[in-house]
Amino acid sequence: MKDFAGKSVVVTGGSLGMGLACALRFAQGGAGVTIIANDETSTREAVRSIGGSVRGHVGDVRKAVDMQAGIAKAVEAFGGVDILVCCAGIQRYGNVVDTPEEVWDDVLGVNLKGIFLAAKYVIPEMRKQGGGAVIAISSVQAFASQSSVAAYTASKGGINALVRAMALDHAADNVTVNAVCPASVDTPMLRWAADFHKGSSTAEATLAAWGKGHPIGRVGQPWEIAEAVAFLASDKARFITGTDLKIDGGVLAKLGIALPE
């Protein structure tokens, strides 16, 4: 089904994981897709594997000059930008005492500033054509944190707050802005984390154990996130803005505590 035929979509972090799944979903829907990612090898492979009307731009989402150039490439190739999906993200571990300043800056830079810069250059293009949709990948950790992820959790909480602000600021431009908040999803980043935490076990066994921590009994798959993103980007979701969609296998519901009467 070519449900995005004629649309121009920019996906940051679109060469791996959830970003790659989103780029594939929109390309299959008939959109022209521009992937912006910082790794040349994976970006080139993503463009090759998806095929069709897909372009790649190698750039750092933390740098205005790179983001401006990537958005310009999308406009040149496809005549504008209708949909922005911000998937670029990194995970690092540490509390505020043992997290080095440069690690804090990297996490907040990629996860939060990257969305600010992408939106900064995309929204003016959306205004020109009468509207658009922005979807940012956040996390359930915007709502409930694990230990020793101070920078990551701060960045994800910041994403949700930024989404609310942009939704209000640009409603009159007919631009919707929403966040998707996944729990554990089987991506290269999650597998890196599983390897980091595996101890005497294996990364695969650690992933399985994490999956059992979700009431649904498994971790999510990237395509499941991509389908939710596609819905929020579609004409069916034009009355949805400033919200956060939790796709978490029930994990936040499980955190509910029964208080004594």
C-alpha positions as CSV (number, residue, x, y, z in Angstrom):
1,M,0.0,0.0,0.0
2,K,1.5,3.3,-1.1
3,D,0.1,5.3,1.8
4,F,3.0,7.9,1.6
5,A,3.2,8.3,-2.1
6,G,4.5,11.7,-3.0
7,K,5.7,12.5,0.5
8,S,9.2,13.5,1.5
9,V,10.5,12.0,4.7
10,V,13.7,12.8,6.6
11,V,14.9,10.2,9.1
12,T,17.8,11.0,11.4
13,G,19.6,8.0,12.7
14,G,18.0,6.2,9.8
15,S,20.9,3.8,9.0
16,L,20.4,1.4,11.9
17,G,17.8,0.0,14.4
18,M,14.4,1.8,14.7
19,G,15.6,4.5,12.3
20,L,16.3,2.0,9.6
21,A,12.9,0.3,10.1
22,C,11.2,3.7,9.8
23,A,13.1,4.6,6.6
24,L,12.1,1.2,5.1
25,R,8.5,1.6,6.2
26,F,8.2,5.0,4.5
27,A,10.0,3.9,1.4
28,Q,7.7,0.9,1.1
29,G,4.8,3.4,1.4
30,G,6.1,5.3,-1.7
31,A,7.8,8.2,0.0
32,G,11.1,9.8,-1.0
33,V,13.3,9.2,2.1
34,T,16.4,11.1,3.2
35,I,18.5,9.3,5.8
36,I,20.8,11.4,7.9
37,A,23.3,9.4,10.0
38,N,26.9,9.9,11.2
39,D,28.3,6.6,9.9
40,E,29.1,6.4,6.2
41,T,29.2,2.6,5.9
42,S,25.9,1.9,7.5
43,T,24.3,4.9,5.7
44,R,25.5,3.6,2.3
45,E,24.3,0.1,3.2
46,A,20.9,1.4,4.3
47,V,20.4,3.2,1.0
48,R,21.5,0.2,-1.0
49,S,19.3,-2.3,0.9
50,I,16.1,-0.2,0.9
51,G,16.5,0.9,-2.7
52,G,13.9,3.1,-4.4
53,S,13.7,6.8,-3.8
54,V,16.2,6.9,-0.8
55,R,19.0,9.3,-0.3
56,G,21.7,9.3,2.3
57,H,23.5,12.2,4.0
58,V,26.4,11.6,6.4
59,G,26.3,14.2,9.1
60,D,26.4,14.8,12.9
61,V,23.0,15.7,14.3
62,R,24.7,17.8,16.9
63,K,26.1,20.2,14.3
64,A,23.9,22.8,12.7
65,V,25.9,22.9,9.5
66,D,25.4,19.2,9.0
67,M,21.7,19.2,9.7
68,Q,21.1,22.2,7.5
69,A,23.0,20.5,4.6
70,G,21.0,17.2,5.1
71,I,17.6,19.0,5.1
72,A,18.7,21.0,2.0
73,K,19.5,17.7,0.3
74,A,16.0,16.4,1.0
75,V,14.4,19.5,-0.3
76,E,16.5,19.4,-3.5
77,A,15.8,15.7,-4.1
78,F,12.1,15.6,-3.2
79,G,10.8,19.2,-3.4
80,G,10.3,19.8,0.4
81,V,9.9,17.9,3.6
82,D,6.5,16.5,4.8
83,I,7.6,14.3,7.7
84,L,10.6,14.3,10.1
85,V,11.4,11.3,12.2
86,C,14.1,11.8,14.8
87,C,15.6,8.4,15.7
88,A,19.3,9.3,16.3
89,G,20.2,8.3,19.8
90,I,23.0,6.9,22.0
91,Q,23.0,5.2,25.5
92,R,25.6,5.6,28.1
93,Y,25.7,4.5,31.7
94,G,26.6,6.4,34.9
95,N,25.1,8.5,37.6
96,V,25.8,12.3,37.9
97,V,28.9,11.7,40.0
98,D,30.7,9.3,37.7
99,T,29.4,10.5,34.3
100,P,32.2,12.5,32.6
101,E,31.1,15.9,31.4
102,E,31.9,15.0,27.8
103,V,29.7,11.9,28.0
104,W,26.8,14.0,29.4
105,D,27.3,16.5,26.5
106,D,27.4,13.7,23.9
107,V,24.2,12.1,25.1
108,L,22.3,15.3,25.4
109,G,23.8,16.5,22.1
110,V,22.7,13.5,20.1
111,N,19.5,12.6,21.8
112,L,18.1,16.1,22.4
113,K,20.0,18.8,20.6
114,G,19.8,16.6,17.4
115,I,16.0,16.9,17.5
116,F,16.1,20.7,18.1
117,L,18.4,21.2,15.1
118,A,16.5,18.8,12.8
119,A,13.2,20.6,13.6
120,K,14.9,24.0,13.4
121,Y,15.6,23.5,9.7
122,V,12.6,21.2,8.8
123,I,9.7,23.2,10.2
124,P,10.3,26.2,7.9
125,E,10.1,23.8,4.9
126,M,6.9,22.4,6.3
127,R,5.4,25.9,6.6
128,K,6.0,26.5,2.9
129,Q,3.8,23.6,2.0
130,G,1.1,24.1,4.6
131,G,2.1,21.6,7.3
132,G,3.7,18.4,8.2
133,A,4.4,15.9,11.0
134,V,7.4,15.5,13.4
135,I,7.9,12.3,15.4
136,A,10.7,12.0,17.9
137,I,11.8,8.6,19.4
138,S,11.9,9.0,23.2
139,S,11.7,6.2,25.7
140,V,9.8,4.8,28.6
141,Q,12.7,6.2,30.7
142,A,11.2,9.6,30.2
143,F,8.6,8.3,32.8
144,A,10.4,5.7,34.9
145,S,14.2,5.4,35.1
146,Q,16.5,2.6,35.9
147,S,19.6,3.3,37.9
148,S,22.9,4.7,36.5
149,V,21.4,6.2,33.3
150,A,21.3,9.9,34.4
151,A,22.3,11.4,31.1
152,Y,20.1,9.1,29.0
153,T,17.0,9.6,31.2
154,A,17.5,13.4,31.3
155,S,17.7,13.4,27.5
156,K,14.5,11.4,27.1
157,G,12.6,13.5,29.6
158,G,13.8,16.5,27.7
159,I,12.5,15.1,24.4
160,N,9.0,14.8,25.7
161,A,9.1,18.3,27.1
162,L,10.5,19.6,23.8
163,V,7.8,17.8,21.8
164,R,5.1,19.5,23.9
165,A,6.6,22.9,23.4
166,M,7.0,22.4,19.6
167,A,3.4,21.0,19.3
168,L,2.1,24.3,20.8
169,D,4.4,26.6,19.0
170,H,3.7,25.1,15.6
171,A,0.0,24.0,15.7
172,A,-0.9,27.2,13.8
173,D,1.5,26.0,11.1
174,N,-0.5,22.8,10.8
175,V,2.6,20.9,12.0
176,T,1.9,18.0,14.5
177,V,4.7,17.0,16.9
178,N,4.6,13.7,18.9
179,A,6.9,11.4,20.7
180,V,7.0,7.6,20.6
181,C,8.3,6.1,23.8
182,P,9.5,2.5,23.4
183,A,10.7,0.1,26.1
184,S,13.3,-2.5,25.1
185,V,13.5,-2.9,21.3
186,D,15.9,-5.3,19.5
187,T,18.3,-2.9,18.0
188,P,22.1,-2.7,17.7
189,M,22.0,-0.3,20.7
190,L,20.1,-2.7,22.9
191,R,22.4,-5.5,21.9
192,W,25.4,-3.3,22.8
193,A,23.7,-2.8,26.2
194,A,23.1,-6.5,26.6
195,D,26.7,-7.2,25.9
196,F,27.7,-4.5,28.4
197,H,25.5,-6.1,31.2
198,K,25.9,-9.8,30.4
199,G,28.4,-10.6,33.1
200,S,29.0,-14.4,33.1
201,S,25.9,-14.9,30.8
202,T,25.6,-14.1,27.1
203,A,24.2,-11.1,25.4
204,E,21.4,-13.3,23.9
205,A,20.4,-14.7,27.3
206,T,20.5,-11.2,28.7
207,L,18.2,-10.0,25.9
208,A,15.8,-12.8,26.6
209,A,15.8,-12.0,30.3
210,W,15.0,-8.4,29.6
211,G,12.2,-9.5,27.4
212,K,10.6,-11.5,30.2
213,G,10.6,-8.3,32.2
214,H,7.9,-7.0,29.9
215,P,4.4,-8.4,30.6
216,I,4.0,-9.3,27.0
217,G,7.1,-11.6,27.5
218,R,9.6,-10.3,24.9
219,V,11.4,-7.2,23.6
220,G,9.9,-5.2,20.8
221,Q,10.9,-5.3,17.2
222,P,12.0,-2.3,15.2
223,W,9.1,-2.7,12.6
224,E,6.6,-2.4,15.4
225,I,7.9,1.0,16.3
226,A,8.0,2.0,12.6
227,E,4.3,1.2,12.2
228,A,3.4,3.4,15.1
229,V,5.6,6.2,13.7
230,A,3.9,5.8,10.3
231,F,0.5,6.1,11.9
232,L,1.4,9.4,13.7
233,A,2.8,10.7,10.4
234,S,-0.3,9.8,8.5
235,D,-3.4,11.8,7.7
236,K,-5.3,9.6,10.1
237,A,-3.5,11.2,13.0
238,R,-3.9,14.9,12.2
239,F,-5.8,15.6,15.4
240,I,-3.0,14.1,17.5
241,T,-0.2,16.4,18.6
242,G,1.8,17.1,21.8
243,T,1.4,13.5,23.0
244,D,3.6,10.6,23.9
245,L,2.7,7.1,22.6
246,K,4.1,4.4,24.9
247,I,5.0,1.2,23.0
248,D,6.4,-0.8,25.9
249,G,4.9,-4.3,26.1
250,G,3.1,-3.3,29.3
251,V,6.2,-2.5,31.2
252,L,5.0,0.8,32.6
253,A,1.7,-0.7,33.6
254,K,3.7,-3.3,35.5
255,L,5.4,-0.6,37.5
256,G,2.1,0.3,39.2
257,I,2.2,-0.1,43.0
258,A,-0.9,-1.2,44.9
259,L,-1.1,1.0,47.9
260,P,-2.8,-0.2,51.1
261,E,-6.4,1.0,51.7
